Amino acid sequence: MTVTTGQGERVTSRLALAGVFGGLFCGYLGLSCVIPVLPTFVRDRLHAADIVVGLVITATALTALLTRPVAGALADRHGFRRVMRVGALIVGAGGGLYFLPLGVASLVGVRLLLGVGEAALFTAGAAWTVSLAPHDRRSQLIGLYGVSMWGGISLGTLAGASLLHVGYTAVWWFSALAPLVGAGLISTVPVRSIPAPAERRSIRSMLLLRPALLPGSALALAAAGYAGLAAFVVLLLRARGIGSGVIVLAGYSAVYAGTRLFIGRLPDKLGPRRVAAWSGAGEAIGLLIIAVAPNLPVAIIGGLIMGVGFSLLYPSLALMVMNRADKQRQGAALGAYTSFWDLGLAVWGPLTGVVAAGLGLSAVFVVGAACAATASALAFWIDRPAAQSPAGDSGGSAPQASKTAVA
């Protein structure tokens, strides 16, 4: 379903986007408020080992990885609002299940259910955002959609840590109610038109949408740098006698959001293929600077450069997917594309640990830089032989961009 964005409906379109962004934000408040709480809960209440803590925290990624393309296909067929709202309701119901006297297996089951809800919430909302956006602002609004998600994660984590002082019950209430507020915001967005139902496809064809394969592979490669930064930058600097390494992460996060807010239209203006290539190169340069940083200011500069590059990579590659996908398959294509991010983190999370143990902490960032450079080259290569768009970029934002059939 789409909402037209003609000249006379700008205010309505902005209000619709506010409902979509607000629904996503509230959903991620509920999802993330339990993250700082569950490790203590699993250890103290369930008396489980650290390996169980890791399983409980990451279980959502497994079902999100598998169900994002399916959620996108369902959104294409049954409507973005319906699927996004169902996702928010599942997240809220999952939060309510924390009140039950759960064992480890049941808790993992709840987390798996939450992964399904998160996949439906994010994927349907992302495709909906594209349908609401003016053609020349799609990548900018995809970027702002991501800012809404990260804002929900950041504030939700803070809220969970604060509410833990009141007790677990307060956290569970927040986890259940915030997504319900999100579902209410989603429900306020009007529905203007419904496209003809797309033909039914097998689950395999949903998971293997060709327009998403190459951009998604580039995104999965780029995830190596983020995984390394999040896990090892503090340890790397500490090993060099440098304290306050968390400032590098804070600087990265700040410039990541700021880049999308202030220059988020670059992929629309210059073409997503070109900006994606530059973004991957920026991530690689930032990681290399961190790898050799002799002091904190140099490491901060590396984090800032990486943040600028990495910030525009996801929306640039997403716009390439949108341009290559059939109009009625864009939700499924975007879901398949985002699954590559989940896959990248699932693979690179443990692999960066192996690299750190075998080659040292600096090698984590060198490997991440090599992966980012490969992602940059892949992004620049995608669709290059095709006819050039008016932006001088075959992966650009021209309406005439070529479409690729579903695999």
ROLUMLUM-713624 format. One line per 4 residues: number of its first residue (from 0); their letters; for each residue x, y, z of C-alpha. Coordinates in Angstrom, 1 decimal. Layout:
BEGIN
NUM = A = X/Y/Z | ...
! end
This chain:
BEGIN
0 = MTVT = 0.0/0.0/0.0 | 1.2/3.5/-0.7 | 0.5/7.0/0.1 | 0.8/9.5/-2.7
4 = TGQG = 3.2/12.4/-2.1 | 2.0/15.0/-4.5 | 2.4/18.7/-4.1 | -0.8/19.2/-2.2
8 = ERVT = -0.2/16.3/0.3 | 3.2/17.2/1.8 | 1.9/17.8/5.3 | 0.0/14.5/5.2
12 = SRLA = 3.1/12.7/3.9 | 5.2/14.1/6.7 | 2.6/13.1/9.3 | 2.5/9.6/7.8
16 = LAGV = 6.3/9.4/8.0 | 6.2/10.6/11.6 | 3.8/7.7/12.4 | 6.0/5.2/10.7
20 = FGGL = 9.2/6.5/12.3 | 7.5/6.8/15.7 | 6.2/3.3/15.5 | 9.7/2.0/14.8
24 = FCGY = 11.2/4.1/17.6 | 8.7/2.8/20.2 | 9.1/-0.8/19.0 | 12.9/-0.6/19.5
28 = LGLS = 12.4/1.0/22.9 | 10.6/-2.2/23.9 | 13.1/-4.5/22.2 | 16.3/-2.9/23.6
32 = CVIP = 15.2/-2.0/27.2 | 15.8/-5.6/28.2 | 19.3/-5.8/26.8 | 21.2/-4.4/29.8
36 = VLPT = 18.8/-6.4/32.1 | 18.7/-9.9/30.7 | 22.4/-10.8/31.5 | 21.8/-10.2/35.2
40 = FVRD = 18.4/-11.9/35.1 | 19.8/-15.0/33.5 | 22.7/-15.3/35.9 | 20.9/-14.4/39.1
44 = RLHA = 17.4/-15.7/38.6 | 18.0/-18.6/36.3 | 21.5/-19.4/37.5 | 22.8/-20.0/34.0
48 = ADIV = 26.3/-19.9/32.5 | 27.7/-17.0/30.4 | 27.2/-19.0/27.2 | 23.5/-19.0/27.9
52 = VGLV = 23.6/-15.3/28.4 | 25.0/-14.9/24.9 | 22.4/-17.3/23.5 | 19.5/-15.4/25.1
56 = ITAT = 20.8/-12.0/23.9 | 21.5/-13.1/20.3 | 18.5/-15.5/19.7 | 16.5/-12.7/18.1
60 = ALTA = 19.1/-12.3/15.3 | 18.5/-15.9/14.1 | 14.7/-15.6/13.5 | 15.2/-12.0/12.2
64 = LLTR = 17.7/-13.2/9.7 | 15.3/-16.0/8.4 | 12.1/-14.0/8.5 | 13.0/-10.6/7.1
68 = PVAG = 12.5/-11.6/3.5 | 9.3/-13.3/4.3 | 8.0/-10.3/6.3 | 8.9/-8.1/3.3
72 = ALAD = 7.0/-10.4/0.9 | 4.0/-10.4/3.2 | 4.1/-6.6/3.4 | 4.1/-6.4/-0.4
76 = RHGF = 1.1/-8.7/-0.6 | -1.0/-7.6/2.4 | 0.1/-4.1/3.1 | 2.9/-2.3/4.9
80 = RRVM = 0.8/-1.0/7.7 | -0.7/-4.3/8.5 | 2.6/-6.2/8.7 | 4.4/-3.4/10.6
84 = RVGA = 1.6/-3.2/13.1 | 1.6/-7.0/13.6 | 5.4/-6.8/14.2 | 4.9/-4.1/16.9
88 = LIVG = 2.1/-6.2/18.5 | 4.4/-9.3/18.5 | 7.1/-7.3/20.1 | 4.7/-6.1/22.7
92 = AGGG = 3.4/-9.6/23.4 | 6.9/-10.9/23.7 | 7.6/-8.2/26.3 | 4.5/-9.4/28.2
96 = LYFL = 5.8/-12.9/28.2 | 8.7/-11.9/30.4 | 6.2/-11.8/33.3 | 5.8/-15.6/33.1
100 = PLGV = 8.0/-17.8/35.3 | 10.3/-18.8/32.4 | 13.1/-21.3/32.3 | 16.1/-20.9/30.0
104 = ASLV = 14.4/-22.8/27.1 | 11.2/-20.8/27.4 | 13.2/-17.5/27.6 | 15.1/-18.4/24.4
108 = GVRL = 11.7/-19.2/22.8 | 10.4/-15.7/23.7 | 13.5/-14.1/22.2 | 13.1/-16.1/19.0
112 = LLGV = 9.5/-14.8/18.8 | 10.7/-11.3/19.4 | 13.1/-11.7/16.4 | 10.0/-12.5/14.2
116 = GEAA = 8.3/-9.3/15.5 | 11.5/-7.2/15.0 | 11.8/-8.5/11.4 | 8.2/-7.6/10.5
120 = LFTA = 8.4/-4.2/12.3 | 11.6/-3.0/10.6 | 11.2/-4.5/7.2 | 7.6/-3.5/6.5
124 = GAAW = 8.4/0.0/7.9 | 11.5/0.4/5.7 | 9.6/-0.6/2.5 | 6.7/1.7/3.6
128 = TVSL = 9.1/4.6/4.0 | 10.3/4.1/0.5 | 6.8/4.1/-0.8 | 6.0/7.4/1.1
132 = APHD = 9.2/9.2/0.0 | 9.5/11.5/-2.9 | 11.6/9.8/-5.5 | 14.6/12.2/-5.1
136 = RRSQ = 14.7/11.8/-1.3 | 14.4/8.0/-0.9 | 17.9/7.4/0.4 | 17.7/10.3/2.8
140 = LIGL = 14.4/9.0/4.4 | 15.8/5.5/4.5 | 18.7/6.9/6.5 | 16.4/8.8/8.8
144 = YGVS = 14.4/5.7/9.3 | 17.6/4.1/10.5 | 18.3/7.0/12.9 | 14.8/6.3/14.4
148 = MWGG = 15.8/2.7/15.0 | 19.2/3.6/16.6 | 17.5/6.3/18.7 | 15.1/3.7/20.0
152 = ISLG = 18.0/1.3/20.8 | 20.0/3.9/22.6 | 17.2/5.3/24.7 | 15.7/1.9/25.3
156 = TLAG = 19.0/0.6/26.6 | 19.3/3.6/28.9 | 15.6/3.2/30.1 | 16.2/-0.5/30.8
160 = ASLL = 19.3/0.2/32.9 | 17.5/2.9/34.8 | 14.3/0.9/35.4 | 16.3/-2.1/36.8
164 = HVGY = 16.8/0.0/39.9 | 13.0/-0.3/40.4 | 12.9/-4.0/39.6 | 12.5/-6.4/36.8
168 = TAVW = 8.8/-5.9/36.7 | 9.2/-2.3/35.7 | 11.4/-3.3/32.8 | 8.9/-5.9/31.6
172 = WFSA = 6.1/-3.4/31.7 | 8.1/-0.9/29.6 | 9.1/-3.7/27.2 | 5.4/-4.6/26.7
176 = LAPL = 3.8/-1.2/26.6 | 6.3/0.8/24.4 | 5.6/-1.3/21.3 | 1.9/-1.0/21.9
180 = VGAG = 2.3/2.7/21.7 | 4.2/2.1/18.5 | 1.3/0.0/17.1 | -1.0/2.9/17.9
184 = LIST = 1.2/5.4/16.0 | 1.4/3.0/13.0 | -2.4/2.7/13.0 | -2.8/6.5/12.6
188 = VPVR = -1.1/6.5/9.2 | -3.7/6.6/6.5 | -3.9/4.0/3.7 | -4.6/5.6/0.3
192 = SIPA = -4.1/2.8/-2.2 | -3.5/-0.9/-2.4 | -1.5/-2.4/-5.3 | -2.7/-5.5/-7.1
196 = PAER = -1.6/-8.6/-5.1 | 1.7/-10.1/-6.2 | 1.8/-13.6/-7.4 | 2.6/-16.2/-4.8
200 = RSIR = 6.3/-17.3/-4.4 | 8.1/-20.0/-2.6 | 10.0/-19.3/0.6 | 13.2/-20.1/-1.3
204 = SMLL = 12.5/-17.4/-3.9 | 11.7/-14.9/-1.1 | 15.1/-15.6/0.5 | 17.0/-15.4/-2.8
208 = LRPA = 15.9/-12.2/-4.4 | 18.5/-11.4/-7.0 | 18.3/-7.6/-6.7 | 19.5/-7.9/-3.1
212 = LLPG = 22.3/-10.4/-3.6 | 25.2/-8.1/-4.6 | 24.3/-5.1/-2.5 | 23.6/-7.4/0.4
216 = SALA = 27.0/-9.1/0.0 | 28.7/-5.7/0.1 | 26.7/-4.9/3.3 | 27.7/-8.2/4.9
220 = LAAA = 31.4/-7.5/4.1 | 31.1/-4.0/5.6 | 29.7/-5.5/8.8 | 33.1/-6.8/9.6
224 = GYAG = 34.4/-3.4/10.5 | 31.5/-2.5/12.7 | 31.8/-5.8/14.5 | 35.5/-5.2/15.1
228 = LAAF = 35.0/-1.7/16.3 | 32.2/-2.5/18.7 | 34.0/-5.5/20.2 | 37.6/-4.5/20.3
232 = VVLL = 38.4/-0.8/20.0 | 38.3/-0.3/23.8 | 40.6/-3.4/24.3 | 43.0/-2.3/21.5
236 = LRAR = 43.5/1.2/23.0 | 43.8/-0.2/26.5 | 46.5/-2.6/25.4 | 48.4/0.5/24.2
240 = GIGS = 48.0/2.2/27.5 | 45.2/4.5/26.2 | 42.2/5.0/28.3 | 38.7/6.3/27.5
244 = GVIV = 38.4/4.2/24.4 | 34.6/4.4/24.7 | 34.9/8.0/23.4 | 35.8/6.5/20.0
248 = LAGY = 32.5/4.6/20.0 | 30.6/7.7/21.1 | 32.2/9.8/18.4 | 31.4/7.1/15.8
252 = SAVY = 27.8/7.0/16.9 | 27.3/10.7/16.9 | 28.8/11.3/13.4 | 26.9/8.3/12.1
256 = AGTR = 23.6/9.9/13.1 | 24.7/13.4/12.1 | 25.8/12.4/8.6 | 22.3/11.0/7.9
260 = LFIG = 20.7/14.1/9.2 | 22.7/16.6/7.3 | 24.0/15.0/4.2 | 21.6/12.1/3.9
264 = RLPD = 20.5/13.1/0.4 | 23.9/12.5/-1.2 | 22.9/9.1/-2.6 | 19.8/10.7/-4.2
268 = KLGP = 21.8/13.5/-5.7 | 25.0/11.8/-6.7 | 23.8/8.3/-7.3 | 23.9/5.4/-4.8
272 = RRVA = 26.6/3.4/-6.6 | 29.1/6.2/-6.3 | 28.2/7.1/-2.8 | 28.3/3.5/-1.6
276 = AWSG = 31.8/3.1/-3.1 | 33.0/6.2/-1.3 | 31.4/5.1/1.9 | 33.1/1.7/1.9
280 = AGEA = 36.4/3.5/1.2 | 35.8/5.9/4.1 | 35.0/3.0/6.4 | 38.3/1.3/5.4
284 = IGLL = 40.4/4.4/5.9 | 38.9/5.0/9.4 | 39.6/1.4/10.4 | 43.2/1.6/9.3
288 = IIAV = 43.7/4.8/11.2 | 42.4/3.1/14.3 | 44.6/0.1/13.7 | 47.8/2.2/13.9
292 = APNL = 46.5/5.0/16.3 | 49.3/5.9/18.8 | 46.9/8.0/20.9 | 43.3/8.8/21.7
296 = PVAI = 42.8/11.8/19.4 | 44.1/9.8/16.3 | 41.8/6.9/17.2 | 38.8/9.4/17.6
300 = IGGL = 39.6/10.8/14.1 | 39.5/7.2/12.7 | 36.2/6.6/14.4 | 34.7/9.8/13.0
304 = IMGV = 35.9/9.0/9.4 | 34.5/5.5/9.7 | 31.2/6.8/11.0 | 30.8/9.2/8.1
308 = GFSL = 31.5/6.4/5.6 | 29.5/3.7/7.2 | 26.5/6.0/7.8 | 25.6/6.3/4.1
312 = LYPS = 26.5/2.8/3.1 | 23.3/1.1/4.2 | 20.9/3.7/2.5 | 23.0/3.8/-0.7
316 = LALM = 23.0/0.0/-1.1 | 19.3/-0.1/-0.1 | 18.5/2.4/-2.9 | 20.4/0.2/-5.3
320 = VMNR = 18.2/-2.7/-4.3 | 15.1/-0.6/-4.7 | 16.1/0.5/-8.2 | 16.8/-3.1/-9.2
324 = ADKQ = 13.7/-4.7/-7.8 | 10.3/-4.9/-9.3 | 7.9/-2.4/-7.8 | 5.7/-5.1/-6.3
328 = RQGA = 8.7/-6.9/-4.8 | 10.4/-4.1/-3.0 | 9.4/-5.1/0.5 | 10.7/-8.6/0.0
332 = ALGA = 13.9/-7.3/-1.7 | 14.6/-4.9/1.2 | 14.0/-7.7/3.7 | 16.4/-10.0/1.9
336 = YTSF = 18.9/-7.1/1.7 | 18.7/-6.4/5.4 | 19.1/-10.1/6.2 | 22.7/-9.8/4.9
340 = WDLG = 23.4/-7.4/7.8 | 22.2/-10.0/10.3 | 24.2/-12.6/8.5 | 27.3/-10.4/8.5
344 = LAVW = 27.2/-9.8/12.2 | 26.5/-13.5/12.9 | 29.6/-14.4/10.9 | 32.0/-11.6/11.7
348 = GPLT = 31.2/-11.6/15.5 | 33.0/-14.8/16.2 | 35.5/-14.4/13.3 | 36.8/-11.2/14.7
352 = GVVA = 37.5/-13.0/18.0 | 39.4/-15.6/16.1 | 41.5/-13.0/14.3 | 42.2/-11.2/17.6
356 = AGLG = 43.3/-14.4/19.3 | 45.5/-15.5/16.4 | 46.9/-12.3/14.9 | 46.4/-9.6/17.5
360 = LSAV = 43.9/-6.8/18.1 | 45.3/-4.5/15.4 | 44.7/-7.2/12.9 | 40.9/-7.1/13.6
364 = FVVG = 40.8/-3.5/12.2 | 43.1/-4.4/9.2 | 40.8/-7.3/8.3 | 37.8/-5.0/8.7
368 = AACA = 39.4/-2.4/6.5 | 40.1/-5.1/3.8 | 36.5/-6.2/3.9 | 35.3/-2.6/3.7
372 = ATAS = 37.5/-2.0/0.7 | 36.2/-5.1/-1.0 | 32.6/-3.9/-0.3 | 33.5/-0.5/-1.9
376 = ALAF = 34.8/-2.2/-5.0 | 31.8/-4.5/-5.2 | 29.4/-1.5/-4.8 | 31.2/0.4/-7.6
380 = WIDR = 31.0/-2.7/-9.8 | 27.3/-3.4/-9.4 | 25.4/-2.5/-12.5 | 28.3/-0.5/-14.0
384 = PAAQ = 27.8/-1.8/-17.5 | 24.2/-0.7/-17.6 | 23.0/2.5/-19.3 | 23.9/5.6/-17.3
388 = SPAG = 21.3/7.5/-15.4 | 20.9/11.3/-15.4 | 22.9/11.4/-12.2 | 25.8/9.7/-14.0
392 = DSGG = 25.3/6.5/-12.0 | 23.6/3.4/-13.3 | 22.6/2.6/-9.8 | 21.2/6.1/-9.4
396 = SAPQ = 17.8/7.4/-8.5 | 16.4/7.7/-12.0 | 12.9/6.2/-12.5 | 14.2/4.4/-15.5
400 = ASKT = 16.6/2.3/-13.5 | 16.7/-1.2/-14.8 | 14.7/-3.9/-13.0 | 16.0/-7.4/-12.2
404 = AVA = 13.8/-10.5/-12.0 | 13.4/-12.5/-8.8 | 15.8/-15.4/-8.7
! end
